[in-house]
Amino acid sequence: MAEFVEDTQPLHPDYPLPDVDDPVMRPFWDGARDGRLMQQRDRLTGAVVWPPKPLYCKGGDRFEWFEASGKGRIYTWVVAHEPFLPAMRHLLPHIMVVVDLAEGARIVGHMVGCTPEAMRFDMPVRVVFKRLTERVTLPVWRPER
Amino acid sequence: MSDGLDRDLFRRIQDKVAVVGIGHLPFAKDIGRPISDTAVEAIQLALNDAGLEGEDVDGMSMLEMEATHEVSIARRLGVRQLTWWDKISYGGGASSATLMHAAAAVASGLATVVTCHRARNRGSRASRPWSQERVLVRDDKALHTPWGLIRPVDVIGMWAHRHMHEYGTTREHLGNVAIAARRHAQRNPFAMMRGRPLDMDTYLAGRVIGYPLTFYDCCLETDGALACVVTSVERARDLRQKPVLIHSVAQASGPNPVHLANYNNSPGMETTSRWCAELLWKRSLLGPRDMGCAQIYDAFTPLVVMGLEDYGFCKRGEGGPFTEGGRIEIGGTLPVLTSGGGLSEAYVHGFNLLLEGVRQIRGTSVNQVPECAATLVTGASGVATSAVVLRGQ
């Protein structure tokens, strides 16, 4: 069962919300809203394609979206301090991560339920879903228990 | 050639086109003028330096992420007619690229005298990156900014942190870069950090901006306008300055690139500079050992450590130790950022590094490397980038 989390503060008007109607990225954002981490792969080779490609490009009929395991490892991270964007200032110190997904892609995210002191390279993490608005849900990461 | 590179074709550009004029306005925290205005004066200064007039110019290549117009700049300069122009984006990646495009235009006969410039106002707080995020985030930005990864210091910090983990790069190594740049700036009358020396204790005590990077790892925020003038070596013979030849030049995005949070180039998360360097040295008759000094793009100190590796001055992972023992300072085997760079002279998307490269070949730098026959100037690692090898005649 997917785990959903809420932000601790109401959404700031200047929050950099993604365009979830982007034709290429829409399956990713639709999936996140339903608590599923979606990835794109080549159905013949099984190779994960990230960032995803439009289906009209050469060989695009071979691409398919699938639900990833939601497991990954921390490849690298940073901990932001002031000055930070006002929409996320309440999150400081804010741990942003690059995660190597079990399926092979490398994606950007941020941690929840973790202190800077607890962070380790190659640490196992699992996806949780942070609802920002009715339409926008962010896949974020929590240490694997 | 088996690598698919047509070297004969590049020979039509190599050493056939020269930088013949440079100019810039004094750098400032608040220059008080729009870039549509400062660009014109910077180009005028470069034309004066070359001994050319506005009416000699027919081409313009600018590093641009705002909205100034070639035609308006050209009109104010007294250009009769522009017959070739282009704009190159990608911020710190693009300074050397303006020279590449200009060189191609001159070598092919599409233009005869091309100005290259960057004017940028970034000193004031109103220009913080998130002030542009009032609308929905689209395209590549949607892959990172919704999680808060928007400050360049954090984008680069991701690389730096992994590099420290994998290769044992230390805070002191990064400090060596900051201190070298600051030391070089002390002799530069235009450097924003002149009169403000930096030692290792102060460096290490800098406040954390985005762990693992701290205050002194970050470049300045500066208003500035800089330009150079490019023409054929034949034309250069009649001009005022010793011509500085464009020997090799390259642009590269790396494979599977993402704008800014570009972590998908390779399994080892190498930066775009690795691919730019590969092409640059293939086109070049010179190699890293022939460089008298190097202006390695320095929005943040780890970019210099990684750039030393990417451009072949040392092996991967050895960029940290390479900074030790004064090696990258004046008097060392490879002085870097001899004007102070983005860390201590001015941060203008690296265009100041280009001008310093020209001065080193002319022999007019305030930190002149003796008998500097060739030098490397690079753009930002991380974004789609560019680099150039300049040499004397």
HADDOCK unambig.tbl for C-alpha pairs under 7 A between the chains (distance, minus, plus):
assign (segid A and resid 14 and name CA) (segid B and resid 133 and name CA) 6.79 0.50 0.50
assign (segid A and resid 14 and name CA) (segid B and resid 134 and name CA) 5.43 0.50 0.50
assign (segid A and resid 16 and name CA) (segid B and resid 133 and name CA) 5.65 0.50 0.50
assign (segid A and resid 16 and name CA) (segid B and resid 134 and name CA) 6.90 0.50 0.50
assign (segid A and resid 16 and name CA) (segid B and resid 136 and name CA) 6.46 0.50 0.50
assign (segid A and resid 16 and name CA) (segid B and resid 137 and name CA) 6.03 0.50 0.50
assign (segid A and resid 16 and name CA) (segid B and resid 145 and name CA) 6.47 0.50 0.50
assign (segid A and resid 16 and name CA) (segid B and resid 146 and name CA) 5.38 0.50 0.50
assign (segid A and resid 17 and name CA) (segid B and resid 136 and name CA) 5.42 0.50 0.50
assign (segid A and resid 17 and name CA) (segid B and resid 137 and name CA) 5.83 0.50 0.50
assign (segid A and resid 17 and name CA) (segid B and resid 146 and name CA) 5.70 0.50 0.50
assign (segid A and resid 18 and name CA) (segid B and resid 136 and name CA) 5.48 0.50 0.50
assign (segid A and resid 18 and name CA) (segid B and resid 137 and name CA) 4.54 0.50 0.50
assign (segid A and resid 18 and name CA) (segid B and resid 138 and name CA) 6.21 0.50 0.50
assign (segid A and resid 18 and name CA) (segid B and resid 142 and name CA) 5.25 0.50 0.50
assign (segid A and resid 18 and name CA) (segid B and resid 146 and name CA) 6.22 0.50 0.50
assign (segid A and resid 19 and name CA) (segid B and resid 136 and name CA) 5.36 0.50 0.50
assign (segid A and resid 19 and name CA) (segid B and resid 137 and name CA) 5.65 0.50 0.50
assign (segid A and resid 19 and name CA) (segid B and resid 138 and name CA) 5.52 0.50 0.50
assign (segid A and resid 76 and name CA) (segid B and resid 158 and name CA) 5.73 0.50 0.50
assign (segid A and resid 76 and name CA) (segid B and resid 161 and name CA) 6.43 0.50 0.50
assign (segid A and resid 76 and name CA) (segid B and resid 162 and name CA) 5.44 0.50 0.50
assign (segid A and resid 77 and name CA) (segid B and resid 158 and name CA) 5.52 0.50 0.50
assign (segid A and resid 77 and name CA) (segid B and resid 161 and name CA) 6.94 0.50 0.50
assign (segid A and resid 78 and name CA) (segid B and resid 154 and name CA) 6.25 0.50 0.50
assign (segid A and resid 78 and name CA) (segid B and resid 157 and name CA) 6.14 0.50 0.50
assign (segid A and resid 78 and name CA) (segid B and resid 158 and name CA) 5.96 0.50 0.50
assign (segid A and resid 78 and name CA) (segid B and resid 210 and name CA) 6.07 0.50 0.50
assign (segid A and resid 78 and name CA) (segid B and resid 211 and name CA) 5.31 0.50 0.50
assign (segid A and resid 78 and name CA) (segid B and resid 212 and name CA) 6.55 0.50 0.50
assign (segid A and resid 79 and name CA) (segid B and resid 210 and name CA) 5.24 0.50 0.50
assign (segid A and resid 79 and name CA) (segid B and resid 211 and name CA) 4.82 0.50 0.50
assign (segid A and resid 80 and name CA) (segid B and resid 209 and name CA) 6.30 0.50 0.50
assign (segid A and resid 80 and name CA) (segid B and resid 210 and name CA) 4.22 0.50 0.50
assign (segid A and resid 80 and name CA) (segid B and resid 211 and name CA) 6.36 0.50 0.50
assign (segid A and resid 81 and name CA) (segid B and resid 208 and name CA) 6.71 0.50 0.50
assign (segid A and resid 81 and name CA) (segid B and resid 209 and name CA) 5.21 0.50 0.50
assign (segid A and resid 81 and name CA) (segid B and resid 210 and name CA) 5.68 0.50 0.50
assign (segid A and resid 82 and name CA) (segid B and resid 209 and name CA) 6.33 0.50 0.50
assign (segid A and resid 85 and name CA) (segid B and resid 130 and name CA) 6.00 0.50 0.50
assign (segid A and resid 96 and name CA) (segid B and resid 149 and name CA) 6.92 0.50 0.50
assign (segid A and resid 106 and name CA) (segid B and resid 264 and name CA) 6.69 0.50 0.50
assign (segid A and resid 108 and name CA) (segid B and resid 143 and name CA) 6.92 0.50 0.50
assign (segid A and resid 108 and name CA) (segid B and resid 144 and name CA) 5.83 0.50 0.50
assign (segid A and resid 109 and name CA) (segid B and resid 147 and name CA) 5.63 0.50 0.50
assign (segid A and resid 110 and name CA) (segid B and resid 147 and name CA) 5.91 0.50 0.50
